[in-house]
């Protein structure tokens, strides 16, 4: 009997050893509570990032629809080129300049220069990952989309009369240096962050910044031929309002990633609930902006204006971007509605100043962006009107002045405007030698 028990015990020893090793392996493996926030936040950045990427298509379609048919190919070329340039410049310089960590050159003001982004190694283990946030790759991908959006804003304003290569050179400076520096002041832990400035997803840091750069360019470039003549503003209707409407809906969709992803966390019930709240408020603000523009154009012009309604929706989106989390649905709708009103009133104001903004990007992104940023204290008691004003003024002065200097240098170096003949012919043929709608051209 003893021999049988001994034999059974010996036979069981390898099994017990394997079971013990498995138990030890289970004990050292991270639990979902440990890795869940990292996984969910990384996923939020990836989903939010490709939604914001889709906004590049929205800008392209919006601009293609609002320019005349002889300039459509040029706008499409500019949009795909500017996104590609932004991707390279943000990799080479922008990301680490915007998020320097402890590597500030001038503390709180200028971060690390010429430090290309490095991703995690292939097959990163949980033990080697920084589980308190998200993957570097997903963070870089998400933040890149904001950088490219800033450049897209400039494209539409300067349409129909700017040369391709000077514009693209400006995009290099904007995406590699101007945007990352001013954004680092807040999102990189710089001086604006320290004084209590708040801009949740970039009403000022992205949209107003792009608007200031566009305004500087429009002043240096001048208006299109025939836009302002004999003391009157001459309308120059776009080529395809169906494309413009499609572009607006694409931008509206992408904005859910723009604002929702800016929660920057999705690993808790509170975080993911807040993302849902941000989605709802973002949508409400867009609706408020569109309705306000619809009603106001009916009152002012006796007929509703589709282009104003499209830009009203976009202005509502820009307005809520500074604080999409804290307002109620009613508050978000009101914030967006005021953005819509701003657009309708600002477009003719710019015309009176003879500042030619082809697609209305300055009213949408600059004016509504300023409004949205200044409105943050209405729903977020952790901010103040003083610090919000300081932030808007600082970003505005920096971006406008530096952009103006760059535009003036480009103008002196080789010119930024096409010839009168090229402008009349259209940039598609003059600059690119191809047309978007060749079957409708004069033979």
DRENKOL-191743 format. One record per residue (C-alpha): residue number from 1; residue in three letters; x, y, z. Coordinates in steps of 0.1 Angstrom, whole numbers, plus 2048, in hexadecimal, padded with zeros to 3 digits. Example, Ala and Ser with C-alpha at 12.3 -4.5 7.8 and 13.67 -1.06 7.14 Angstrom:
1,ALA,87B,7D3,84E
2,SER,889,7F5,847
***
This chain:
1,UNK,800,800,800
2,UNK,81C,818,809
3,UNK,82E,810,7E8
4,UNK,80E,819,7D5
5,UNK,80B,83A,7E7
6,UNK,82F,843,7E1
7,UNK,82D,83B,7BC
8,UNK,80D,850,7B9
9,UNK,81E,86D,7CB
10,UNK,83D,86B,7B4
11,UNK,827,86B,795
12,UNK,815,88A,7A2
13,UNK,834,89F,7A8
14,UNK,83A,8AB,783
15,UNK,815,8B4,780
16,UNK,817,8C8,7A1
17,UNK,837,8D9,795
18,UNK,827,8E4,775
19,UNK,808,8F0,787
20,UNK,81E,904,79F
21,UNK,831,914,782
22,UNK,810,91D,771
23,UNK,803,92C,791
24,UNK,822,941,794
25,UNK,81E,94C,770
26,UNK,7FB,957,777
27,UNK,806,96A,795
28,UNK,81F,97F,783
29,UNK,809,986,764
30,UNK,7F9,9A9,765
31,UNK,7D4,9AA,76C
32,UNK,7BB,9BC,756
33,UNK,7B7,9D6,771
34,UNK,7DC,9DE,76C
35,UNK,7DD,9DD,746
36,UNK,7B9,9E7,73E
37,UNK,7BE,A0D,740
38,UNK,7DD,A0A,729
39,UNK,7CA,9F5,710
40,UNK,7AA,A0A,710
41,UNK,7BC,A2B,70E
42,UNK,7D2,A1F,6F2
43,UNK,7B3,A13,6DF
44,UNK,7A2,A35,6E5
45,UNK,7C0,A47,6D6
46,UNK,7C0,A30,6B7
47,UNK,79A,A33,6B1
48,UNK,79A,A58,6B8
49,UNK,7B9,A5C,6A2
50,UNK,7AA,A4C,683
51,UNK,78A,A60,688
52,UNK,79E,A80,689
53,UNK,7B1,A74,66A
54,UNK,790,A71,658
55,UNK,78D,A97,65E
56,UNK,7A8,A9B,644
57,UNK,790,A8D,62B
58,UNK,775,AA5,639
59,UNK,78C,AC3,634
60,UNK,794,AB8,611
61,UNK,770,AB3,607
62,UNK,765,AD4,617
63,UNK,77F,AE8,606
64,UNK,77A,AD6,5E4
65,UNK,756,ADF,5E6
66,UNK,75A,B04,5F0
67,UNK,775,B0D,5D7
68,UNK,76D,B13,5B2
69,UNK,771,AF5,59B
70,UNK,791,B02,58B
71,UNK,7A3,AFF,5AD
72,UNK,795,ADE,5BB
73,UNK,7B3,AC8,5B2
74,UNK,7CB,AE1,5C3
75,UNK,7B7,ADF,5E4
76,UNK,7B7,AB9,5E3
77,UNK,7DD,ABA,5DD
78,UNK,7E3,AD2,5F9
79,UNK,7CF,ABD,612
80,UNK,7E0,A9C,60B
81,UNK,802,AAC,60A
82,UNK,7FE,AC0,62A
83,UNK,7F3,AA1,63D
84,UNK,811,A8E,631
85,UNK,829,AAA,63A
86,UNK,819,AAD,65C
87,UNK,81E,A88,662
88,UNK,843,A8A,65A
89,UNK,84A,AAB,66D
90,UNK,837,A9F,68C
91,UNK,84C,A80,68C
92,UNK,86D,A92,687
93,UNK,867,AB0,69E
94,UNK,844,AB7,6A9
95,UNK,83B,A9C,6C1
96,UNK,859,A9F,6D8
97,UNK,858,AC5,6D5
98,UNK,834,AC5,6E0
99,UNK,839,AAB,6FC
100,UNK,85C,AB1,709
101,UNK,858,AA2,72B
102,UNK,877,AAD,73E
103,UNK,889,AB8,71E
104,UNK,87F,ADC,71C
105,UNK,898,AF3,70B
106,UNK,886,B11,71A
107,UNK,872,B04,737
108,UNK,84C,B06,730
109,UNK,851,B17,70F
110,UNK,867,B03,6F6
111,UNK,86B,ADE,6F8
112,UNK,884,AC5,6E8
113,UNK,88E,ACD,6C5
114,UNK,898,AB4,6AA
115,UNK,88F,A95,6BE
116,UNK,87D,A7C,6A7
117,UNK,861,A67,6B6
118,UNK,86B,A44,6C0
119,UNK,850,A28,6C4
120,UNK,850,A0B,6DB
121,UNK,862,9EB,6D1
122,UNK,84F,9D0,6BE
123,UNK,83E,9B7,6D5
124,UNK,840,9CD,6F4
125,UNK,838,9B9,714
126,UNK,821,9C5,72F
127,UNK,83E,9C7,747
128,UNK,851,9DF,731
129,UNK,834,9F6,729
130,UNK,82A,A15,73C
131,UNK,808,A0A,746
132,UNK,7FE,A2B,755
133,UNK,7F4,A3A,733
134,UNK,7F4,A2D,710
135,UNK,80D,A22,6F5
136,UNK,824,A3C,6E7
137,UNK,819,A32,6C4
138,UNK,7F4,A38,6CA
139,UNK,7FB,A59,6DB
140,UNK,811,A65,6BF
141,UNK,7F7,A5A,6A5
142,UNK,7DB,A6C,6B7
143,UNK,7EE,A8C,6BD
144,UNK,7FB,A8D,699
145,UNK,7D7,A91,68D
146,UNK,7D3,AB1,6A0
147,UNK,7F3,ABF,691
148,UNK,7E7,AB7,66E
149,UNK,7C5,AC7,675
150,UNK,7D5,AE8,67D
151,UNK,7E5,AE9,65B
152,UNK,7C5,ADF,64A
153,UNK,7B4,AFF,657
154,UNK,7CD,B15,645
155,UNK,7C8,B04,623
156,UNK,7A4,B0E,61E
157,UNK,7A9,B33,626
158,UNK,7C5,B38,60D
159,UNK,7B5,B25,5F1
160,UNK,7B4,B2F,5CC
161,UNK,7D2,B46,5CC
162,UNK,7EF,B37,5DF
163,UNK,80C,B24,5D0
164,UNK,80F,B00,5DA
165,UNK,834,AFE,5E5
166,UNK,835,B1D,5FB
167,UNK,815,B11,60C
168,UNK,825,AEF,613
169,UNK,844,AFF,620
170,UNK,82E,B12,639
171,UNK,81E,AF1,643
172,UNK,841,AE4,64C
173,UNK,846,B01,664
174,UNK,823,B00,672
175,UNK,822,ADB,679
176,UNK,847,AD7,683
177,UNK,84B,AF5,699
178,UNK,82E,B0E,69D
179,UNK,813,AF6,6A8
180,UNK,828,AE0,6BE
181,UNK,837,AFD,6D1
182,UNK,816,B0E,6D9
183,UNK,804,AED,6E1
184,UNK,821,AE4,6F9
185,UNK,818,B02,70E
186,UNK,7F8,AF0,718
187,UNK,7F8,ACB,70F
188,UNK,81E,AC6,714
189,UNK,81C,AD4,738
190,UNK,829,AF6,72F
191,UNK,822,B18,73D
192,UNK,7FE,B1B,733
193,UNK,7F6,AFA,744
194,UNK,807,B07,764
195,UNK,7F2,B27,766
196,UNK,7D1,B13,762
197,UNK,7C8,B18,73D
198,UNK,7B0,AFE,730
199,UNK,7AA,AF3,70C
200,UNK,79D,ACF,70D
201,UNK,7A1,AC6,6E8
202,UNK,7AF,AE5,6D8
203,UNK,796,B01,6D0
204,UNK,7B4,B18,6D3
205,UNK,7D2,B01,6D1
206,UNK,7C7,AF1,6B0
207,UNK,7AA,B05,6A1
208,UNK,7B1,B29,6AA
209,UNK,7D6,B22,6A4
210,UNK,7CE,B17,680
211,UNK,7B8,B35,67D
212,UNK,7D3,B4D,687
213,UNK,7EB,B3E,66F
214,UNK,7D1,B40,653
215,UNK,7C9,B64,65C
216,UNK,7EE,B6E,659
217,UNK,7F0,B5C,637
218,UNK,7D0,B6D,62A
219,UNK,7DD,B8F,633
220,UNK,7FE,B8A,622
221,UNK,7EF,B78,604
222,UNK,7D2,B90,5FD
223,UNK,7B0,B89,5EF
224,UNK,7A7,B76,5CF
225,UNK,7A4,B8A,5AF
226,UNK,782,B9A,5AC
227,UNK,777,B90,5D0
228,UNK,774,BB5,5DB
229,UNK,76D,BCE,5C0
230,UNK,75C,BF0,5BF
231,UNK,756,BEE,5E4
232,UNK,742,BCE,5E2
233,UNK,749,BAA,5EB
234,UNK,744,B93,5CD
235,UNK,738,B70,5D5
236,UNK,74D,B54,5C6
237,UNK,738,B35,5CB
238,UNK,748,B13,5D1
239,UNK,747,AF7,5B8
240,UNK,735,ADC,5CB
241,UNK,71F,AE1,5E9
242,UNK,719,ABB,5EB
243,UNK,73E,AB6,5F1
244,UNK,73F,AD2,60A
245,UNK,722,AC2,61D
246,UNK,732,AA0,61C
247,UNK,752,AB0,62A
248,UNK,73F,AC0,646
249,UNK,72F,A9F,651
250,UNK,751,A8E,64F
251,UNK,760,AA9,665
252,UNK,742,AA5,67D
253,UNK,749,A80,680
254,UNK,76E,A84,685
255,UNK,768,A9D,6A1
256,UNK,75C,A81,6B7
257,UNK,77F,A74,6B6
258,UNK,78E,A96,6B9
259,UNK,77C,A9F,6D9
260,UNK,774,A7C,6E7
261,UNK,798,A70,6E4
262,UNK,7A4,A8F,6F6
263,UNK,796,A80,716
264,UNK,7B8,A6E,715
265,UNK,7AC,A51,72A
266,UNK,793,A34,726
267,UNK,79C,A1C,741
268,UNK,781,A23,75B
269,UNK,75B,A25,75B
270,UNK,75E,A4B,762
271,UNK,776,A50,744
272,UNK,762,A3D,72B
273,UNK,741,A4D,737
274,UNK,752,A6F,732
275,UNK,75B,A66,70F
276,UNK,737,A5F,708
277,UNK,72D,A80,717
278,UNK,747,A92,701
279,UNK,738,A81,6E2
280,UNK,715,A8D,6EB
281,UNK,720,AB1,6F3
282,UNK,735,AB3,6D3
283,UNK,717,AA8,6BE
284,UNK,700,AC1,6D0
285,UNK,717,ADE,6CA
286,UNK,719,AD6,6A4
287,UNK,6F4,AD5,6A2
288,UNK,6F1,AF6,6B5
289,UNK,709,B07,69E
290,UNK,6F7,AFB,67F
291,UNK,6D4,B05,68B
292,UNK,6E0,B27,696
293,UNK,6F0,B2E,674
294,UNK,6D1,B21,663
295,UNK,6BA,B38,675
296,UNK,6D1,B56,675
297,UNK,6D7,B55,64F
298,UNK,6B1,B52,649
299,UNK,6AC,B71,65E
300,UNK,6C9,B85,64F
301,UNK,6C7,B7B,62B
302,UNK,6A3,B6F,628
303,UNK,6B0,B4D,61C
304,UNK,6C5,B33,62F
305,UNK,6E9,B30,623
306,UNK,6F5,B0C,621
307,UNK,71A,B16,622
308,UNK,713,B2A,642
309,UNK,700,B0C,651
310,UNK,71D,AF5,64A
311,UNK,736,B0D,659
312,UNK,71E,B13,676
313,UNK,71F,AEE,67F
314,UNK,745,AEE,67D
315,UNK,746,B0E,693
316,UNK,731,AFC,6AC
317,UNK,74A,ADF,6AC
318,UNK,768,AF7,6B0
319,UNK,756,B0A,6CC
320,UNK,750,AEB,6E2
321,UNK,773,ADD,6DC
322,UNK,782,AF1,6F9
323,UNK,76A,AE1,712
324,UNK,755,AC4,705
325,UNK,752,AB2,726
326,UNK,744,AC9,740
327,UNK,725,ADA,730
328,UNK,702,ACB,730
329,UNK,6F3,AC2,70E
330,UNK,6E0,AE3,70F
331,UNK,700,AF6,718
332,UNK,713,AE5,6FB
333,UNK,6F7,AEE,6E3
334,UNK,6F8,B12,6EE
335,UNK,71E,B14,6EB
336,UNK,71C,B06,6C8
337,UNK,700,B1D,6BE
338,UNK,714,B3C,6C8
339,UNK,730,B2E,6B2
340,UNK,717,B2C,695
341,UNK,70D,B50,69A
342,UNK,731,B5B,69B
343,UNK,737,B4C,679
344,UNK,719,B5C,668
345,UNK,724,B7E,676
346,UNK,749,B7A,670
347,UNK,749,B71,64C
348,UNK,73B,B93,640
349,UNK,752,BA4,659
350,UNK,771,B95,649
351,UNK,764,B9F,627
352,UNK,760,BC3,633
353,UNK,785,BC1,63D
354,UNK,78D,BB2,61B
355,UNK,79C,B92,62B
356,UNK,794,B77,612
357,UNK,78D,B56,623
358,UNK,781,B3E,608
359,UNK,771,B23,61F
360,UNK,769,B38,63E
361,UNK,784,B27,653
362,UNK,78E,B46,667
363,UNK,76A,B4C,675
364,UNK,766,B26,67B
365,UNK,788,B1E,68B
366,UNK,796,B3F,697
367,UNK,777,B52,6A3
368,UNK,763,B34,6AF
369,UNK,783,B25,6BF
370,UNK,789,B45,6D3
371,UNK,764,B45,6DE
372,UNK,765,B20,6E9
373,UNK,785,B25,6FD
374,UNK,778,B44,70F
375,UNK,758,B32,717
376,UNK,769,B16,72A
377,UNK,764,B26,74D
378,UNK,73E,B27,747
379,UNK,73D,B01,74D
380,UNK,75F,AF9,75D
381,UNK,764,B0B,77E
382,UNK,789,B00,77E
383,UNK,792,B1B,765
384,UNK,78F,B41,763
385,UNK,788,B5A,748
386,UNK,7A9,B6B,74F
387,UNK,7BE,B4B,749
388,UNK,7A9,B42,72A
389,UNK,7AF,B64,71B
390,UNK,7D4,B62,722
391,UNK,7D6,B41,711
392,UNK,7C3,B4D,6F2
393,UNK,7D8,B6D,6F0
394,UNK,7F9,B5B,6F4
395,UNK,7F2,B40,6DA
396,UNK,7E3,B5A,6C2
397,UNK,801,B72,6C4
398,UNK,81B,B57,6C1
399,UNK,80A,B45,6A3
400,UNK,800,B64,691
401,UNK,821,B76,694
402,UNK,836,B58,68B
403,UNK,81F,B4F,66F
404,UNK,820,B72,661
405,UNK,846,B72,662
406,UNK,847,B51,64F
407,UNK,82E,B5D,635
408,UNK,841,B7D,630
409,UNK,862,B6A,62B
410,UNK,852,B53,612
411,UNK,843,B70,600
412,UNK,865,B82,5FE
413,UNK,878,B62,5F5
414,UNK,864,B57,5D6
415,UNK,840,B63,5DA
416,UNK,822,B50,5E8
417,UNK,808,B5B,5CF
418,UNK,802,B4D,5AC
419,UNK,802,B65,58E
420,UNK,7E2,B77,584
421,UNK,7E0,B61,565
422,UNK,7E3,B41,579
423,UNK,7C9,B4C,592
424,UNK,7B0,B54,576
425,UNK,7B8,B33,564
426,UNK,7B6,B1F,584
427,UNK,7D0,B0F,59A
428,UNK,7C7,AEC,58E
429,UNK,7D5,AF3,56B
430,UNK,7EE,B0E,573
431,UNK,7FF,AFD,591
432,UNK,7F7,AD8,58C
433,UNK,7EE,AD3,568
434,UNK,7CF,ABE,56F
435,UNK,7AB,AC6,576
436,UNK,792,AB7,58E
437,UNK,776,AB9,575
438,UNK,787,AB8,552
439,UNK,767,AAF,540
440,UNK,758,AD1,549
441,UNK,776,AE6,53F
442,UNK,775,AFB,520
443,UNK,784,AE9,502
***
